[in-house]
Amino acid sequence: MQWKNQLTGMKPYQPGRSIDEVKKMFGLDEIVKLASNENPFGCSPKVREFMENLSINHAIYPDGYASALRLALANVVGVEEDQLLFGNGSDEIIMMISRALLQPGVNTVMATPTFPQYRHNSIIEGAEVREVQLIKGAHDLQEMALQIDESTAVVWLCSPNNPTGMLIEQHELEEFIKKVPKEVLIVLDEAYFEYITDSTYKNSIELIKDHENVIILRTFSKAYGLAGFRVGYAVAQKELIAKLDPVREPFNNAAISQGVALVALQDSSFIESCRIQNESGIKQFEKFAKEHQLHIYPTQGNFVLLEVKADSDLVFEGLLKKGFIIRSGNAIGTPGYIRVTIGTNDQNKEFLQKLADVLKDAEVLA
Ligand SMILES: Cc1ncc(COP(=O)(O)O)c(C=O)c1O
């Protein structure tokens, strides 16, 4: 068969171990998964109510335009309805952008380490990937700008960046956008937008008004706690959305997913409460890091990247045996660190106790 050359050696996404798998492996009753930056508080109670009284006809295709969700979201975000594009998770929007703009002969610029789907999709489309090392966990926008040439089609920015959690500084972002030629699409992935508490952050939707080449990605998978329903969205000027829309598959958001996202959107107090609890969870991790002199990146997401001064895989295995699934830094380009989703305060407390035990076994802590 005539497979694309670039598929040679490519591996599918490696999901972390599932809760059931880990339970069986180690004979544990309770597992806490802090590996995929999901919401430990679940989703709005209004979504549960909605699920109990469902009246959707699943025999018919969903609304391919997601009209009700679109109208509500346009109001919340403060844009016109035709400035939105929905995806089966923002993962699908990353795929649509890559499919629409990337091909052999063009290049694409991104940070490293960052969210791996930018690279993955770019490679599938045969584009040259230009990766720019983070500086102290933050995007090196100067170097990223230097990497852009007449063959650059897409630049990917992730803010807060997964896995470091660091926000791109507002002024730097604005300067960067001014420097990038209009012919280059700038993707600003804000999957963790709802968790941002930094007072210098200005809602990036404002950037869209003046910049025809900026697209912002957000999702219902993180703070909204709906990862299982797969709803992500993009916001940009309407001409840009209109160019991308033909790439979208016609019925890419299930009717039930559109329904729950619409309900979740109406409960802003749930999001507010998650943001506050997340902030307090981050403090638990920061206190631990300070006490034990471990480096921690200043995060604006619902996860932290924490130094362990040991082989990350060993720490990962040690925590797995104690009932916590996290991400080893070895798997995400940050050896010597672990990435941990902020849990509930109780989960964090227990996790940090277990982590201290594992680090004692590894002779990192006395
Ligand atoms: C930075 C970033 N972008 C996008 C995604 C994909 O989110 P989803 O496809 O669930 O909307 C994730 C998920 O972890 C992420 O961390």
The ligand as a Gaussian input file, in Angstrom:
#p B3LYP/6-31G(d) Opt

LIG

0 1
 C       -2.420000      22.200000      25.680000
 C       -3.483000      21.240000      25.302000
 N       -4.157000      21.434000      24.167000
 C       -5.121000      20.596000      23.780000
 C       -5.445000      19.495000      24.535000
 C       -6.500000      18.569000      24.008000
 O       -7.678000      18.753000      24.694000
 P       -9.070000      18.215000      24.149000
 O       -8.832000      17.521000      22.838000
 O       -9.574000      17.274000      25.184000
 O       -9.923000      19.421000      23.987000
 C       -4.769000      19.241000      25.724000
 C       -5.077000      18.050000      26.527000
 O       -4.387000      17.656000      27.415000
 C       -3.759000      20.144000      26.124000
 O       -3.056000      19.957000      27.230000

